[in-house]
Amino acid sequence: MALKLTNTLGGKKAAFESLESKKVRMYHCGPTVSAHLNVAKFRSFLLADLLRRHFEYSGYDVVQVMNITDVGHLNDFEEDAVEIAAGRTGLTGPELVDMEEKIFHADRRALHIRDASCYPRAREHIEEMIAMIADLEKKGFTYEAGGNLYFDITQSPRFGRLAGKTLPELESIAGLQERGHPEKRQALDIDLWRKDTMHQVHWPSPWGRGFPGWHVECVAMSRKYLDGSFDIHTGTCENVFPHHECEIAQAEALTGKPLASFWLHTGPVTVEGLPMTRENKNLMTARQMLDAGFRGSVIRVALLAKHYREPLDFGEAAMDAARPLVNNYLAFHEHLISAASEAGSGAAPKAPAAKPAAWIEETDKAFRAALDDDLDYPKALGVILDRIDTLEPDEVGNPNQALEALLRWDRVVGILS
């Protein structure tokens, strides 16, 4: 495999080599299941799916873990996102989580995002989180203040290298000078355990009843399911700081080893140049789009229309551009099915399989080269569609072989399934 990926850690494109031969272990930051998911969130889930598909297409065994955040994700006002959302609906936090997680899985399947190896829920791994925090405490990385337990960021001298920022720059970005807890030694110190019995769900711990910090959760779950260091960690550009920066600090404090070899992040998503937010009144959820009749494969192609690291403007123009691409792809698929059926309707015995038509081998080579170059999905899909547009009827060759080739490429493209 000649795959090269741009690692956020360092910002350089490098050849990918798995830690274990022909096996890839990946962790993906999944949804906070407090509401129907903004369609922009699915861009990072599609990146995870694309990675998984390309590795399997290339003969790798893939272990893919995506977490479900159902506790501890605090908003700018230090309120739990799940509890606040549940309060608006009249449901309890656990009831809302159950409902929204089911909708998330239905939506991702509609976009042809394959099932991960597992989807661990944060609240089902409190024991592992407590054990991890206790280990950090034993190693001298923590302190208790105001009833809460924190990770001392001065114990992580390389903090900020994922984002490529200094500590003062990170403090300024996060605005933590204004809203940080006054009892913290440093504004960037990481919440490990919140002592809080008013929270809807809380657990006993050596530091009192409460709940874990958000940044603790992914470290504990990735350690459980991926055995410490693993190959690839993905998320959105918003995850770089603070979430992934804090994950690295805790994991390396525990083991002295890298948490992940490669960090991949999707670029920002806008609508006509504006961030997709309630304030801008341009928020779209995947559920709304699917209910409105948009085909999942069209949404998929629109969200993958730009290289995953580039900014993406997602709106009517993006959907209008994706729709004919998907239609052409599906029409070619139907044509090949029909042609293969007609070719197989004769009574004569089948001749030995001939060498595939030259266009198949040429397309296959260009398709793989595009994917190996930092997972360039738009270019890879374009290779197929350009060939479809320029292929003369007498150039198709054996329709069965052409159909087999299209289905093989679709194992990565994901328009058909």
N, C-alpha and C positions, 0 to 999 in steps of 0.2 A: 504494500500500500504506500502510495506516494503523497499522502495527505499532509498538507501544511495548514496550520491554524494560527490566527493572530491571538496571542495570549495577552489578556488585559494586564497581567502582571509583567510589566516591562514594555508592553505595547509593540512587540515585534512578532513577525510571522516566523514560525519555526516548524520543522518537521515533527510530526506526531509519532511518538513511540509509546506503546502501552506498557504499563508496569509489569504485566504478565503477558506472555506470548499469546496472541490471537484472542485475548480477552480484554474487554473494556468495561471499566466500572465508572459510572457517572451519577452525579447528584444534581438535581434541579430544584431551584426554589419554586415551590408550587403556590397555590392560591391561599389567600386568607379568606375563608369561606363565611364572610359576613353579609354578602349581597351577590346578586347576579354580577358576573365579572365583566368589566370593561373589555371590549373587544381587543384593545391594545395589549392587554395582559397576555392574550393568546399568542402574540408574536414570540415571546420567549418560550412558550410551550411548544410552538412549532419549530423553533431552533432545536430544542431537545429532541423532538420527534425526527427531525431531519438528520441529526447526528446519529440517532439510533438506527434509522433506516439505512444510512450510508455505510455504517460499520457492518451491519448484517449483510448488506449487499456485497460487501467486500470480504465476507467470510469470517467475521469476528463473532464471538459469543459476547453478548452485552448484558450487563446487570445495570438496570436503570431504576433509580430511586427518586421519587418526587414527593416532598412532604406536603401535608395538609396543615396549615396553621389555623388552629381553632381556639387558641388562648394566648394571652400575653403580648399580642401585637398592639402596642399603645399608639394612639394618635398624638397630634401636636399638643393636645390638652391633657395628656397623660391619662387618657381614658381608653379602656379596652375596646378595640374596634368591633369585636363580636358582641359584647354586651350592649354597646350603644345601639348597634343595628337591631339587636333583638328587642330592645326597649321600644323601638319605633313600631315593631310589628305585633307586640303583645306575646311573643314567644319567649321561651327561655333561651339562653345561649346554646345549650346542647340541641334543643329542638331546631333552632335556626341552622346550626351547623349541619345537622342531618339532611335538612331540606336543600341547602345550598350546595352541599357536596354532591348530591345526586344530580342537580342541575349542571354543575361543572362537568361531571363525567359525561352526561348526555351531550353537552355542547362540544366538548373536545372530540367525542366520537363522530359528531356531525361534521367536524372539520378534518376527519380522518387522522386524528392523532391517536396512535396505537397505545394500548395499555402499557404502563410501566411495569417493572417487575413487582413493585409494591408502592403503596401510598400511605406511609405511616402518619398517623395523627399525633400532633404534639401532646395532647392531654393523655394519650395512652402510653407515654414514655417518660412520665414524671420521675419514676424510680431511677432511670438511666441519667436523667438530668441532675437529680440530687446527688447521685454518686459522682458525676463529673464535677459538679461544683465543689463537693467535699474534697476531691482530689486537687483542685486548684487551690483551695484553702490550705490544704496540707503542704503544698509546695510553696506557699507564701505569696500568692498572687492576689489575695483578696483583702478587703477590710469591711468592717461593719459600721454603718453610720445611719442615724435616723431610723433605726429598726430594719434597714435594708442591707443587703450584701452586694458589694461592688467589686469589679475587677479593676485593679490599679493599672492604668494605661502606661504609667512610667516604667512598668516592668516589661513592656513590649517596645523595645527601642526602634524597631522598624515599622511601627504602626504608621500607616499612611502610604506605604509603598504601592499598594494595589491601585489606589486613586492617584498616586503620583503627587501627593500634597503634603505639606508640613502640618504639624499639629495646629498652629494658629490659623492656617488656611482652612482646615477642616472645621475648626470651631466656628469660623466666620460663615462657612457654607451652611452649617447646620443651625446657626442661630442659637447655639446652646448657651452662649453667655447670658441671654435673656431668660431662657426657660429651663436652664439646668437646675438640678436639685442643689440647694445651698449647702447641704451636708457633704456633697461630693468633694473629694480632694481636687480633682480635675474635672472640668466640664465633660470631657470625653470618656470618663470612666464608665465601664459597661455594667448595666444592670444584670445581676446574676439571680437574685431572689428578692421579690417584693413581699414584705410582710403585710398581709391585707386580708382580714377575715370578712370584709364587706364585699369582696369580689364574689360573683355568683358561684364560682368554683374555686376551691382552695384546698391545699393539701398540707399535712404535717411535714415538718422538716427540722433539721437541727437549728435552723434560724427562725423558727416560728411558723405558724400556718400562713400560707400565702401561695404565690405562683411564680413560675420562672420567668426570666427575661426572654424576650423574643430571640435575641442573638445566641442564647444558650441552646435553643431547641434544635437548630439544624446541625450543630456540631455533635450533639449527643446522638441524634438519629443517624447521621452519616457514619459515625463511628460504629454504631451497632450493626448497620446493614452493609457497610462497605469496608469494614476491618481497618479503620484508620486512614492512612493515605490512599488516595484514589486518583483516577486519571483526569477527569474533567468535572468542573463545577460550572453551572450556567445560571443566568438570571437576566434581569433587565439592567439597563444602565443605572437606574435608581437604586439597585441593590449593591452597587460597588461600595458606596458609603451611605450609611454606616454599617449595613448588615454584613456584607462579606468581609469588610475590613475587620470587624469585630469577631467574626468566625475565625479568621486566620490567627488573630492574637490569642484567642483562647486555645485553639487546637495546637498551635506551636508551643504554647506554654506547657501544655500537657505532655507533649511527646518530643518536642525539639525537631520535629520533621514537618515538611510541607503538608498542608491539608489536601491540596489538589495540585497536580502537575500543570494543568491548563485551566484558566478562567476565561469563559466566553460570555459576553454580554450583548444584548440587542440594543440598537440605537433607539432614540426617542420617537414617539408616534404623535403626529399632530393631525388636525383637520383644518385644511386651508390655512396652514401656518400657525394655528393656535393649539396649545395643549388641549388634549381631550379631558375636560373637567366639567363638573356641574356648574362651576362659576361661569364658564364660557358657553354653557348651554349647548354643548356639542357632544355630550357623553352618549356613547352607543354601547350597548351590551351585546354580546354574542347571541344571547337568548332573544333579544328584540329583533335582531337581524334575521335569525332563523325563523322566528314566528311570522315575520313579514314576508317570508317566502324566498329569501336569498338562499341560494344553493351553498351548502357547506364548502364544496370544492372551490367555488368562486371566492368565498371569503378567504379560504386558505391561500389561493394564488395571489389575491390582492395583498395579504399580509406578508407574503414572501416576494413581493414585486421588486423590492430593493434588497441589496446585500444586507445580511442581518445586522451588520455593524453600522450601517448608514441610517440617517434620519429617514422616516417614512411618513409621507402625507397620505392619510387614509380618509377617503370620503367618496362622494359620488364619482369623481374622476377615476379614482383607483378601482372602484367596482366596475365602472364602464370599460376600463381598459382590460380588466381580468376576464370579464364575461366572454368576449369573443375568443380569447385564447383557450378557455376551457371548452367552449362549444366546438372549436376546430379539433381539439384533441379528442373529444368524445365522438365527433363525427368520423374521424379517421379510425378510431377503435371499432365503431359500428361497421364501417366499410370493410375492415379487415375480417371481422367476424363473418360477414356476409360472403366475402370472397373465399374465405377458407371453407365455408360450408358448401359453396358451389363447387370448389375444387375437389372436395371429398365426396361428392355425390355420384361420381362415376363408378362403374363396376370393376374397372381394371385394377389389378393389384398395384400397391404403392411401390414406386421406384426408390432406390436408396436415396437418402437425403443428400441433396446437392449442397455445395458450399453456399453460405448465405450471400445474398446480393451485396455488392460492394458498399452500397449506402448504409447498410446495417452496421458493418464493421467500422466505417468512417464515423457514423453517428455515435456508436458505442465509445469509441476512443475519445472523441471530443466531449461527450457527455461526462465521462469519468474524469477527464482532465479538468473540466470546470468545477466539479465537486471537490476534487483533490486540492484545488486552489482556494483554500479558506472557505469551503462549502458554498460556492457561488451558485445558488439555486436559480436565480434569474437567468444566468448564462446557460446553465444546464438545461433548463426547460426551453430556453430559446433555441438551443441546438436541435431539439426534437421538432419544435414548431416550425422552424425555418425549413427543415427537411420536408415536413408535411406539405408546406406551402409550395415548394419547388419541385417536388417529386412528380415525374410524369407517370401515367398509368403503367406503361411498359417497363418502368424501372423498379416497380415494387418487388418483382420476383415472386418467390413462393409465399403466398399469403399466410400460411401457417408459421413460417419462419419470421415473417414481419410481425405477426401478432405476438409470437413468443417474445420478440425483441421489445415491443411496446410494453408488454406486461412486465418484462424484466426491468425496464426503466421506471415503470410506475411503482415498483417496490420502493423507490426513493421519492419519486415525484408526488405520489399520493393523491392523484386526481380521481382515479377509479376506486381506490379503497385505501 
